[in-house]
């Protein structure tokens, strides 16, 4: 089975979010990327914050790598926000 977001194969040791129909799933970080946005969004460089910006996922990364990068940044930002 492949991830609905990144389309990479889901391996037995991958953390996944199953879909209701049981025939589709996403890696946890791919699912989170859909909620928290791209690295550029988290850094407020995307078109949500900068009119006309085309910034999104880091260039040269696969969709899964970009999802992992976004989740890593989000976690760092949350730790900072919470004073940890």
Biopython code that builds the backbone (N, CA, C, O; Angstrom):
import numpy as np
from Bio.PDB.StructureBuilder import StructureBuilder

atoms = [
    (1, "UNK", "N", (0.849, -1.173, 0.000)),
    (1, "UNK", "CA", (0.000, 0.000, 0.000)),
    (1, "UNK", "C", (0.899, 1.241, 0.000)),
    (1, "UNK", "O", (1.926, 1.272, 0.679)),
    (2, "UNK", "N", (0.510, 2.246, -0.755)),
    (2, "UNK", "CA", (1.260, 3.499, -0.822)),
    (2, "UNK", "C", (0.536, 4.593, -0.051)),
    (2, "UNK", "O", (-0.688, 4.578, 0.073)),
    (3, "UNK", "N", (1.301, 5.528, 0.460)),
    (3, "UNK", "CA", (0.773, 6.685, 1.177)),
    (3, "UNK", "C", (-0.014, 7.573, 0.208)),
    (3, "UNK", "O", (0.430, 7.824, -0.913)),
    (4, "UNK", "N", (-1.174, 8.040, 0.645)),
    (4, "UNK", "CA", (-1.991, 8.922, -0.191)),
    (4, "UNK", "C", (-1.312, 10.249, -0.489)),
    (4, "UNK", "O", (-1.577, 10.848, -1.531)),
    (5, "UNK", "N", (-0.445, 10.722, 0.395)),
    (5, "UNK", "CA", (0.201, 12.027, 0.205)),
    (5, "UNK", "C", (1.486, 11.909, -0.611)),
    (5, "UNK", "O", (1.603, 12.504, -1.682)),
    (6, "UNK", "N", (2.438, 11.148, -0.109)),
    (6, "UNK", "CA", (3.753, 11.102, -0.764)),
    (6, "UNK", "C", (3.858, 10.013, -1.828)),
    (6, "UNK", "O", (4.775, 10.024, -2.650)),
    (7, "UNK", "N", (2.924, 9.087, -1.806)),
    (7, "UNK", "CA", (2.865, 7.980, -2.751)),
    (7, "UNK", "C", (4.001, 6.964, -2.578)),
    (7, "UNK", "O", (4.186, 6.090, -3.424)),
    (8, "UNK", "N", (4.765, 7.081, -1.474)),
    (8, "UNK", "CA", (5.798, 6.085, -1.183)),
    (8, "UNK", "C", (5.158, 4.881, -0.509)),
    (8, "UNK", "O", (4.121, 4.996, 0.145)),
    (9, "UNK", "N", (5.776, 3.754, -0.675)),
    (9, "UNK", "CA", (5.281, 2.519, -0.073)),
    (9, "UNK", "C", (5.274, 2.652, 1.449)),
    (9, "UNK", "O", (6.224, 3.166, 2.041)),
    (10, "UNK", "N", (4.209, 2.189, 2.066)),
    (10, "UNK", "CA", (4.126, 2.161, 3.524)),
    (10, "UNK", "C", (4.683, 0.821, 3.981)),
    (10, "UNK", "O", (4.189, -0.242, 3.606)),
    (11, "UNK", "N", (5.719, 0.899, 4.797)),
    (11, "UNK", "CA", (6.371, -0.305, 5.308)),
    (11, "UNK", "C", (5.749, -0.707, 6.639)),
    (11, "UNK", "O", (5.090, 0.104, 7.289)),
    (12, "UNK", "N", (5.954, -1.934, 7.038)),
    (12, "UNK", "CA", (5.300, -2.446, 8.247)),
    (12, "UNK", "C", (5.715, -1.699, 9.510)),
    (12, "UNK", "O", (4.954, -1.678, 10.478)),
    (13, "UNK", "N", (6.894, -1.087, 9.533)),
    (13, "UNK", "CA", (7.324, -0.369, 10.736)),
    (13, "UNK", "C", (7.070, 1.137, 10.665)),
    (13, "UNK", "O", (7.467, 1.863, 11.576)),
    (14, "UNK", "N", (6.416, 1.624, 9.602)),
    (14, "UNK", "CA", (6.082, 3.044, 9.475)),
    (14, "UNK", "C", (4.870, 3.377, 10.340)),
    (14, "UNK", "O", (3.922, 2.596, 10.425)),
    (15, "UNK", "N", (4.910, 4.538, 10.977)),
    (15, "UNK", "CA", (3.739, 5.030, 11.695)),
    (15, "UNK", "C", (2.759, 5.564, 10.658)),
    (15, "UNK", "O", (3.117, 6.399, 9.827)),
    (16, "UNK", "N", (1.536, 5.083, 10.710)),
    (16, "UNK", "CA", (0.549, 5.463, 9.698)),
    (16, "UNK", "C", (-0.775, 5.872, 10.318)),
    (16, "UNK", "O", (-1.091, 5.526, 11.456)),
    (17, "UNK", "N", (-1.535, 6.618, 9.535)),
    (17, "UNK", "CA", (-2.904, 6.976, 9.862)),
    (17, "UNK", "C", (-3.784, 6.223, 8.856)),
    (17, "UNK", "O", (-3.747, 6.543, 7.668)),
    (18, "UNK", "N", (-4.566, 5.245, 9.289)),
    (18, "UNK", "CA", (-5.418, 4.530, 8.339)),
    (18, "UNK", "C", (-6.633, 5.375, 7.959)),
    (18, "UNK", "O", (-7.127, 6.165, 8.765)),
    (19, "UNK", "N", (-7.100, 5.205, 6.746)),
    (19, "UNK", "CA", (-8.325, 5.861, 6.302)),
    (19, "UNK", "C", (-9.512, 4.987, 6.686)),
    (19, "UNK", "O", (-9.345, 3.798, 6.959)),
    (20, "UNK", "N", (-10.688, 5.559, 6.710)),
    (20, "UNK", "CA", (-11.887, 4.839, 7.149)),
    (20, "UNK", "C", (-12.174, 3.578, 6.355)),
    (20, "UNK", "O", (-12.647, 2.589, 6.915)),
    (21, "UNK", "N", (-11.896, 3.598, 5.072)),
    (21, "UNK", "CA", (-12.240, 2.443, 4.250)),
    (21, "UNK", "C", (-11.248, 1.294, 4.369)),
    (21, "UNK", "O", (-11.479, 0.217, 3.820)),
    (22, "UNK", "N", (-10.147, 1.513, 5.079)),
    (22, "UNK", "CA", (-9.159, 0.470, 5.275)),
    (22, "UNK", "C", (-8.319, 0.154, 4.052)),
    (22, "UNK", "O", (-7.470, -0.736, 4.097)),
    (23, "UNK", "N", (-8.546, 0.871, 2.962)),
    (23, "UNK", "CA", (-7.810, 0.615, 1.731)),
    (23, "UNK", "C", (-6.770, 1.695, 1.443)),
    (23, "UNK", "O", (-6.052, 1.612, 0.446)),
    (24, "UNK", "N", (-6.685, 2.678, 2.282)),
    (24, "UNK", "CA", (-5.739, 3.768, 2.071)),
    (24, "UNK", "C", (-5.189, 4.218, 3.419)),
    (24, "UNK", "O", (-5.830, 4.048, 4.457)),
    (25, "UNK", "N", (-4.006, 4.788, 3.383)),
    (25, "UNK", "CA", (-3.378, 5.262, 4.613)),
    (25, "UNK", "C", (-2.352, 6.321, 4.262)),
    (25, "UNK", "O", (-1.984, 6.495, 3.100)),
    (26, "UNK", "N", (-1.892, 7.029, 5.296)),
    (26, "UNK", "CA", (-0.825, 8.021, 5.133)),
    (26, "UNK", "C", (0.172, 7.850, 6.263)),
    (26, "UNK", "O", (-0.180, 7.448, 7.372)),
    (27, "UNK", "N", (1.436, 8.166, 5.957)),
    (27, "UNK", "CA", (2.429, 8.256, 7.021)),
    (27, "UNK", "C", (1.966, 9.355, 7.975)),
    (27, "UNK", "O", (1.332, 10.318, 7.544)),
    (28, "UNK", "N", (2.268, 9.226, 9.243)),
    (28, "UNK", "CA", (1.847, 10.220, 10.235)),
    (28, "UNK", "C", (2.345, 11.609, 9.848)),
    (28, "UNK", "O", (1.577, 12.570, 9.889)),
    (29, "UNK", "N", (3.627, 11.729, 9.471)),
    (29, "UNK", "CA", (4.154, 13.053, 9.120)),
    (29, "UNK", "C", (3.525, 13.609, 7.853)),
    (29, "UNK", "O", (3.389, 14.824, 7.715)),
    (30, "UNK", "N", (3.143, 12.744, 6.931)),
    (30, "UNK", "CA", (2.460, 13.206, 5.717)),
    (30, "UNK", "C", (1.086, 13.774, 6.079)),
    (30, "UNK", "O", (0.680, 14.807, 5.546)),
    (31, "UNK", "N", (0.379, 13.108, 6.976)),
    (31, "UNK", "CA", (-0.914, 13.599, 7.454)),
    (31, "UNK", "C", (-0.737, 14.939, 8.164)),
    (31, "UNK", "O", (-1.497, 15.878, 7.930)),
    (32, "UNK", "N", (0.271, 15.019, 9.032)),
    (32, "UNK", "CA", (0.511, 16.267, 9.767)),
    (32, "UNK", "C", (0.866, 17.406, 8.822)),
    (32, "UNK", "O", (0.449, 18.543, 9.047)),
    (33, "UNK", "N", (1.626, 17.124, 7.772)),
    (33, "UNK", "CA", (2.006, 18.148, 6.785)),
    (33, "UNK", "C", (0.767, 18.783, 6.175)),
    (33, "UNK", "O", (0.758, 19.977, 5.874)),
    (34, "UNK", "N", (-0.279, 17.985, 5.994)),
    (34, "UNK", "CA", (-1.530, 18.505, 5.466)),
    (34, "UNK", "C", (-2.229, 19.460, 6.419)),
    (34, "UNK", "O", (-3.048, 20.274, 5.992)),
    (35, "UNK", "N", (-1.919, 19.370, 7.686)),
    (35, "UNK", "CA", (-2.537, 20.227, 8.698)),
    (35, "UNK", "C", (-1.663, 21.440, 9.016)),
    (35, "UNK", "O", (-2.160, 22.565, 9.064)),
    (36, "UNK", "N", (-0.372, 21.219, 9.231)),
    (36, "UNK", "CA", (0.514, 22.306, 9.676)),
    (36, "UNK", "C", (1.089, 23.123, 8.529)),
    (36, "UNK", "O", (1.534, 24.253, 8.731)),
    (37, "UNK", "N", (1.081, 22.557, 7.320)),
    (37, "UNK", "CA", (1.608, 23.275, 6.157)),
    (37, "UNK", "C", (3.070, 22.963, 5.901)),
    (37, "UNK", "O", (3.687, 22.137, 6.575)),
    (38, "UNK", "N", (3.594, 23.643, 4.916)),
    (38, "UNK", "CA", (4.980, 23.442, 4.483)),
    (38, "UNK", "C", (5.962, 24.154, 5.411)),
    (38, "UNK", "O", (5.560, 24.917, 6.290)),
    (39, "UNK", "N", (7.239, 23.899, 5.207)),
    (39, "UNK", "CA", (8.286, 24.618, 5.939)),
    (39, "UNK", "C", (8.127, 26.117, 5.702)),
    (39, "UNK", "O", (8.204, 26.904, 6.645)),
    (40, "UNK", "N", (7.905, 26.517, 4.444)),
    (40, "UNK", "CA", (7.742, 27.942, 4.129)),
    (40, "UNK", "C", (6.543, 28.530, 4.860)),
    (40, "UNK", "O", (6.596, 29.678, 5.302)),
    (41, "UNK", "N", (5.460, 27.763, 4.995)),
    (41, "UNK", "CA", (4.291, 28.254, 5.729)),
    (41, "UNK", "C", (4.638, 28.459, 7.201)),
    (41, "UNK", "O", (4.304, 29.486, 7.791)),
    (42, "UNK", "N", (5.313, 27.471, 7.785)),
    (42, "UNK", "CA", (5.692, 27.573, 9.194)),
    (42, "UNK", "C", (6.652, 28.735, 9.438)),
    (42, "UNK", "O", (6.653, 29.334, 10.513)),
    (43, "UNK", "N", (7.464, 29.045, 8.435)),
    (43, "UNK", "CA", (8.395, 30.175, 8.535)),
    (43, "UNK", "C", (7.776, 31.480, 8.033)),
    (43, "UNK", "O", (8.449, 32.509, 7.976)),
    (44, "UNK", "N", (6.505, 31.434, 7.672)),
    (44, "UNK", "CA", (5.738, 32.599, 7.203)),
    (44, "UNK", "C", (6.343, 33.234, 5.952)),
    (44, "UNK", "O", (6.384, 34.457, 5.814)),
    (45, "UNK", "N", (6.819, 32.362, 5.032)),
    (45, "UNK", "CA", (7.385, 32.819, 3.769)),
    (45, "UNK", "C", (6.499, 32.480, 2.574)),
    (45, "UNK", "O", (6.815, 32.853, 1.445)),
    (46, "UNK", "N", (5.398, 31.781, 2.811)),
    (46, "UNK", "CA", (4.520, 31.347, 1.718)),
    (46, "UNK", "C", (3.532, 32.458, 1.357)),
    (46, "UNK", "O", (3.530, 33.526, 1.970)),
    (47, "UNK", "N", (2.701, 32.191, 0.363)),
    (47, "UNK", "CA", (1.747, 33.211, -0.107)),
    (47, "UNK", "C", (0.678, 33.551, 0.924)),
    (47, "UNK", "O", (-0.014, 34.557, 0.768)),
    (48, "UNK", "N", (0.522, 32.752, 1.965)),
    (48, "UNK", "CA", (-0.398, 33.100, 3.052)),
    (48, "UNK", "C", (0.070, 34.355, 3.784)),
    (48, "UNK", "O", (-0.741, 35.107, 4.326)),
    (49, "UNK", "N", (1.370, 34.571, 3.795)),
    (49, "UNK", "CA", (1.957, 35.676, 4.544)),
    (49, "UNK", "C", (2.652, 36.697, 3.647)),
    (49, "UNK", "O", (2.740, 37.871, 4.006)),
    (50, "UNK", "N", (3.146, 36.267, 2.489)),
    (50, "UNK", "CA", (3.873, 37.142, 1.568)),
    (50, "UNK", "C", (3.142, 37.114, 0.220)),
    (50, "UNK", "O", (3.270, 36.149, -0.533)),
    (51, "UNK", "N", (2.382, 38.162, -0.081)),
    (51, "UNK", "CA", (1.640, 38.172, -1.348)),
    (51, "UNK", "C", (2.554, 37.884, -2.542)),
    (51, "UNK", "O", (3.614, 38.492, -2.694)),
    (52, "UNK", "N", (2.120, 36.950, -3.379)),
    (52, "UNK", "CA", (2.873, 36.608, -4.577)),
    (52, "UNK", "C", (3.980, 35.584, -4.373)),
    (52, "UNK", "O", (4.617, 35.164, -5.340)),
    (53, "UNK", "N", (4.217, 35.180, -3.139)),
    (53, "UNK", "CA", (5.274, 34.208, -2.874)),
    (53, "UNK", "C", (4.928, 32.859, -3.501)),
    (53, "UNK", "O", (3.766, 32.458, -3.550)),
    (54, "UNK", "N", (5.941, 32.186, -3.969)),
    (54, "UNK", "CA", (5.765, 30.831, -4.500)),
    (54, "UNK", "C", (6.499, 29.806, -3.643)),
    (54, "UNK", "O", (6.660, 28.653, -4.042)),
    (55, "UNK", "N", (6.942, 30.234, -2.463)),
    (55, "UNK", "CA", (7.664, 29.342, -1.552)),
    (55, "UNK", "C", (6.732, 28.241, -1.048)),
    (55, "UNK", "O", (5.554, 28.484, -0.785)),
    (56, "UNK", "N", (7.269, 27.041, -0.917)),
    (56, "UNK", "CA", (6.507, 25.910, -0.402)),
    (56, "UNK", "C", (7.476, 24.944, 0.264)),
    (56, "UNK", "O", (8.189, 25.311, 1.198)),
    (57, "UNK", "N", (7.499, 23.706, -0.222)),
    (57, "UNK", "CA", (8.420, 22.722, 0.343)),
    (57, "UNK", "C", (9.844, 23.010, -0.111)),
    (57, "UNK", "O", (10.049, 23.566, -1.190)),
    (58, "UNK", "N", (10.837, 22.634, 0.708)),
    (58, "UNK", "CA", (12.232, 22.861, 0.324)),
    (58, "UNK", "C", (12.558, 22.182, -1.010)),
    (58, "UNK", "O", (12.167, 21.035, -1.226)),
    (59, "UNK", "N", (13.259, 22.866, -1.895)),
    (59, "UNK", "CA", (13.598, 22.271, -3.187)),
    (59, "UNK", "C", (14.506, 21.056, -3.023)),
    (59, "UNK", "O", (15.335, 20.997, -2.116)),
    (60, "UNK", "N", (14.331, 20.105, -3.909)),
    (60, "UNK", "CA", (15.177, 18.917, -3.910)),
    (60, "UNK", "C", (14.738, 17.822, -2.965)),
    (60, "UNK", "O", (15.347, 16.752, -2.939)),
    (61, "UNK", "N", (13.697, 18.059, -2.188)),
    (61, "UNK", "CA", (13.207, 17.034, -1.268)),
    (61, "UNK", "C", (12.032, 16.300, -1.887)),
    (61, "UNK", "O", (11.262, 16.870, -2.659)),
    (62, "UNK", "N", (11.905, 15.023, -1.537)),
    (62, "UNK", "CA", (10.701, 14.294, -1.907)),
    (62, "UNK", "C", (9.552, 14.824, -1.062)),
    (62, "UNK", "O", (9.769, 15.535, -0.082)),
    (63, "UNK", "N", (8.336, 14.477, -1.442)),
    (63, "UNK", "CA", (7.174, 14.907, -0.648)),
    (63, "UNK", "C", (7.273, 14.394, 0.794)),
    (63, "UNK", "O", (6.914, 15.105, 1.733)),
    (64, "UNK", "N", (7.754, 13.173, 0.965)),
    (64, "UNK", "CA", (7.876, 12.620, 2.317)),
    (64, "UNK", "C", (8.976, 13.329, 3.097)),
    (64, "UNK", "O", (8.787, 13.639, 4.273)),
    (65, "UNK", "N", (10.113, 13.592, 2.473)),
    (65, "UNK", "CA", (11.192, 14.320, 3.150)),
    (65, "UNK", "C", (10.716, 15.708, 3.563)),
    (65, "UNK", "O", (11.024, 16.172, 4.660)),
    (66, "UNK", "N", (9.968, 16.367, 2.687)),
    (66, "UNK", "CA", (9.451, 17.696, 3.010)),
    (66, "UNK", "C", (8.447, 17.631, 4.158)),
    (66, "UNK", "O", (8.412, 18.528, 5.001)),
    (67, "UNK", "N", (7.636, 16.583, 4.198)),
    (67, "UNK", "CA", (6.700, 16.401, 5.309)),
    (67, "UNK", "C", (7.463, 16.196, 6.612)),
    (67, "UNK", "O", (7.117, 16.781, 7.638)),
    (68, "UNK", "N", (8.498, 15.366, 6.570)),
    (68, "UNK", "CA", (9.330, 15.142, 7.758)),
    (68, "UNK", "C", (9.979, 16.443, 8.219)),
    (68, "UNK", "O", (10.035, 16.719, 9.417)),
    (69, "UNK", "N", (10.474, 17.249, 7.265)),
    (69, "UNK", "CA", (11.110, 18.528, 7.604)),
    (69, "UNK", "C", (10.108, 19.484, 8.232)),
    (69, "UNK", "O", (10.436, 20.181, 9.192)),
    (70, "UNK", "N", (8.892, 19.524, 7.702)),
    (70, "UNK", "CA", (7.867, 20.409, 8.255)),
    (70, "UNK", "C", (7.504, 20.007, 9.679)),
    (70, "UNK", "O", (7.364, 20.866, 10.550)),
    (71, "UNK", "N", (7.351, 18.717, 9.920)),
    (71, "UNK", "CA", (7.004, 18.240, 11.262)),
    (71, "UNK", "C", (8.147, 18.509, 12.237)),
    (71, "UNK", "O", (7.902, 18.900, 13.379)),
    (72, "UNK", "N", (9.374, 18.308, 11.810)),
    (72, "UNK", "CA", (10.529, 18.598, 12.668)),
    (72, "UNK", "C", (10.552, 20.072, 13.053)),
    (72, "UNK", "O", (10.742, 20.406, 14.222)),
    (73, "UNK", "N", (10.360, 20.958, 12.071)),
    (73, "UNK", "CA", (10.339, 22.396, 12.352)),
    (73, "UNK", "C", (9.180, 22.749, 13.267)),
    (73, "UNK", "O", (9.352, 23.522, 14.210)),
    (74, "UNK", "N", (8.006, 22.198, 13.006)),
    (74, "UNK", "CA", (6.834, 22.477, 13.830)),
    (74, "UNK", "C", (7.080, 22.079, 15.286)),
    (74, "UNK", "O", (6.734, 22.816, 16.209)),
    (75, "UNK", "N", (7.679, 20.912, 15.474)),
    (75, "UNK", "CA", (7.983, 20.460, 16.843)),
    (75, "UNK", "C", (8.963, 21.402, 17.532)),
    (75, "UNK", "O", (8.807, 21.701, 18.716)),
    (76, "UNK", "N", (9.983, 21.876, 16.793)),
    (76, "UNK", "CA", (10.938, 22.833, 17.358)),
    (76, "UNK", "C", (10.228, 24.129, 17.734)),
    (76, "UNK", "O", (10.472, 24.689, 18.803)),
    (77, "UNK", "N", (9.360, 24.599, 16.863)),
    (77, "UNK", "CA", (8.616, 25.831, 17.127)),
    (77, "UNK", "C", (7.707, 25.669, 18.349)),
    (77, "UNK", "O", (7.586, 26.587, 19.161)),
    (78, "UNK", "N", (7.078, 24.517, 18.477)),
    (78, "UNK", "CA", (6.202, 24.266, 19.627)),
    (78, "UNK", "C", (6.999, 24.221, 20.922)),
    (78, "UNK", "O", (6.549, 24.757, 21.934)),
    (79, "UNK", "N", (8.169, 23.596, 20.914)),
    (79, "UNK", "CA", (9.006, 23.563, 22.112)),
    (79, "UNK", "C", (9.411, 24.981, 22.501)),
    (79, "UNK", "O", (9.388, 25.338, 23.679)),
    (80, "UNK", "N", (9.774, 25.768, 21.527)),
    (80, "UNK", "CA", (10.179, 27.160, 21.774)),
    (80, "UNK", "C", (8.998, 27.962, 22.324)),
    (80, "UNK", "O", (9.141, 28.726, 23.278)),
    (81, "UNK", "N", (7.834, 27.775, 21.705)),
    (81, "UNK", "CA", (6.633, 28.497, 22.131)),
    (81, "UNK", "C", (6.248, 28.146, 23.549)),
    (81, "UNK", "O", (5.771, 28.999, 24.298)),
    (82, "UNK", "N", (6.454, 26.892, 23.923)),
    (82, "UNK", "CA", (6.098, 26.436, 25.253)),
    (82, "UNK", "C", (7.202, 26.649, 26.276)),
    (82, "UNK", "O", (7.039, 26.332, 27.455)),
    (83, "UNK", "N", (8.337, 27.194, 25.816)),
    (83, "UNK", "CA", (9.448, 27.478, 26.716)),
    (83, "UNK", "C", (10.196, 26.250, 27.178)),
    (83, "UNK", "O", (10.788, 26.247, 28.257)),
    (84, "UNK", "N", (10.174, 25.211, 26.373)),
    (84, "UNK", "CA", (10.889, 23.986, 26.757)),
    (84, "UNK", "C", (12.324, 24.034, 26.312)),
    (84, "UNK", "O", (13.076, 23.088, 26.550)),
]
sb = StructureBuilder()
sb.init_structure("model")
sb.init_model(0)
sb.init_chain("A")
sb.init_seg("    ")
for serial, (resi, resn, name, xyz) in enumerate(atoms, 1):
    if name == "N":
        sb.init_residue(resn, " ", resi, " ")
    sb.init_atom(name, np.array(xyz, "f"), 0.0, 1.0, " ", f" {name:<3s}", serial, name[0])
structure = sb.get_structure()
